[in-house]
Amino acid sequence: MISTILKKIINLLTKLLEKMNKSLDNEVSTFPIDSTYQDSEGRSITFILVNNLLSSDNKLVLENIFNTLMARDEFLDLAAYKVIIVTGMVDGTEFNYHHNVLMTNATTFEQYYNSVKDIIGKAYVDGYKVETVQLFKVRVWSMDHLKNATIKVTKTAGTPNITIVKRGYHTNVKTVANKP
């Protein structure tokens, strides 16, 4: 009798814990914003984000950066098409965390991550590799204005029919289209 009651209680507690874990897994993780700057013409915004997790996992860091941007009205309302570039800040020095990426409000994290995962920048201080970047500067430019048409787009993240210009000793133009 007592063992049956204990089994039922354990089953109920197990189901409760599973539901709690699922709800925690569905929470969107973001980074705190230290400061935000917008240019006087409203064509760009700069966010300073704090890596409060002190995570060195690039995918987790980028997911938090992406979620932070997508949760901000300033980012969403800036433009239909926008270019972002993320720089890491270590000991007062900035380094390129990833190249310029063209995004829309409909860009998914997987599209964004797949466009930058192979070129995550590394920082070195006194010859030693920095594993954890504590601050990130995210610059966002509106691409809806012709005035910003000269910003070089290195890669796109889920945007249809965008021309990518790769600079080197010659210019290589390639048209990218979204696959349904």
C-alpha positions in Angstrom: 0.0 0.0 0.0 2.7 2.5 1.0 4.9 1.4 -1.9 2.1 2.1 -4.3 1.5 5.6 -2.9 5.2 6.3 -3.0 5.4 5.1 -6.7 2.5 7.5 -7.6 4.2 10.4 -5.8 7.5 9.7 -7.6 5.8 9.5 -10.9 4.0 12.8 -10.3 7.2 14.5 -9.3 9.0 13.1 -12.3 6.3 14.4 -14.7 6.4 17.8 -12.9 10.2 18.0 -13.3 10.0 17.0 -17.0 7.5 19.8 -17.6 9.7 22.3 -15.7 12.7 21.3 -17.7 10.8 21.7 -21.0 9.7 25.2 -20.0 13.2 26.1 -19.1 14.5 24.8 -22.4 11.9 26.9 -24.3 13.1 30.1 -22.6 15.0 32.5 -24.9 18.3 33.4 -23.5 19.6 37.0 -24.1 22.6 39.1 -23.1 22.2 42.2 -21.0 22.7 45.5 -22.9 25.3 47.7 -21.4 24.5 50.6 -23.8 22.9 51.6 -27.1 23.8 54.3 -29.5 21.9 55.5 -32.6 23.3 57.8 -35.2 21.6 61.2 -35.7 20.1 60.2 -39.0 18.6 56.9 -37.7 20.5 54.7 -40.2 22.5 52.7 -37.7 22.4 51.5 -34.1 25.3 50.2 -31.9 24.6 47.8 -29.1 27.2 46.9 -26.4 26.3 43.5 -25.0 27.6 41.8 -21.9 28.5 38.1 -22.0 27.2 37.5 -18.5 27.4 33.7 -19.1 31.1 34.0 -19.7 30.6 31.3 -22.3 33.3 30.5 -24.8 30.9 28.3 -26.9 30.6 30.3 -30.1 27.1 28.9 -31.0 25.7 29.8 -27.6 27.2 33.3 -27.7 25.9 33.9 -31.2 22.4 32.6 -30.2 22.3 35.0 -27.2 23.4 37.9 -29.5 20.8 37.0 -32.0 18.0 36.6 -29.4 19.0 39.9 -27.8 18.7 41.7 -31.2 15.4 40.1 -32.1 13.9 41.0 -28.8 14.7 44.7 -29.2 12.2 47.0 -31.0 15.0 49.4 -32.0 16.6 46.5 -34.0 13.3 45.3 -35.5 12.0 48.8 -36.4 15.3 50.0 -37.9 14.8 48.6 -41.4 13.4 45.6 -43.4 17.0 44.8 -44.5 19.9 45.4 -42.2 23.6 44.5 -42.0 25.2 43.6 -38.7 28.8 43.1 -37.7 29.9 41.8 -34.4 33.1 42.8 -32.8 34.5 41.4 -29.6 36.0 43.7 -27.0 38.9 42.4 -24.8 41.0 44.6 -22.6 39.9 47.8 -24.5 40.8 46.3 -27.8 38.3 45.4 -30.5 38.6 42.5 -32.9 36.3 41.3 -35.7 34.2 38.4 -34.3 32.5 37.8 -37.6 32.0 39.6 -41.0 29.1 41.7 -42.2 25.9 39.8 -42.5 22.7 40.9 -44.2 19.6 40.0 -42.2 15.9 40.6 -42.1 13.4 40.3 -39.2 12.5 36.9 -40.7 16.0 35.5 -40.5 16.2 32.5 -38.3 19.1 31.8 -35.9 20.1 28.8 -37.9 20.4 30.9 -41.1 22.4 33.5 -39.2 24.7 30.9 -37.6 25.3 29.0 -40.8 26.4 32.2 -42.5 29.1 33.0 -39.8 30.0 29.7 -38.1 33.1 29.1 -40.2 34.7 32.5 -39.7 34.5 33.3 -36.0 37.4 35.6 -35.1 39.9 34.8 -32.4 41.5 37.3 -30.0 45.0 37.2 -28.6 46.3 39.1 -25.6 50.0 39.0 -24.9 50.3 36.1 -27.4 47.7 34.0 -25.6 44.4 33.1 -27.1 41.4 34.6 -25.4 38.7 31.9 -24.9 35.9 34.1 -23.4 34.9 37.4 -24.8 33.1 39.5 -22.1 31.8 42.4 -24.2 30.4 42.5 -27.8 29.8 45.5 -29.9 27.1 44.9 -32.5 26.7 47.5 -35.2 23.5 47.4 -37.2 23.0 49.4 -40.4 19.8 50.0 -42.3 20.0 48.8 -45.8 16.7 50.3 -46.8 18.3 53.6 -47.6 20.3 54.2 -50.8 22.8 56.2 -48.7 24.0 52.9 -47.1 24.2 51.0 -50.4 28.1 51.2 -50.3 28.4 49.0 -47.2 30.0 45.8 -48.3 27.9 42.7 -47.6 30.2 39.7 -47.1 27.5 37.1 -46.6 23.7 36.9 -46.3 21.7 35.1 -43.7 18.4 33.9 -45.2 17.7 36.8 -47.5 16.4 36.2 -51.1 18.2 37.2 -54.3 21.1 39.2 -52.8 24.2 39.9 -54.7 27.4 39.2 -52.8 30.6 41.0 -53.8 33.9 39.4 -52.7 36.9 41.7 -53.0 40.4 40.5 -53.6 42.6 41.0 -56.6 39.5 40.9 -58.7 35.7 41.2 -58.1 33.6 38.1 -58.0 29.8 38.6 -58.1 27.5 35.8 -57.1 23.7 35.8 -56.7 22.3 34.0 -53.8 18.6 32.9 -53.6 16.7 31.3 -50.7 15.7 27.7 -51.2 12.1 27.0 -50.2 
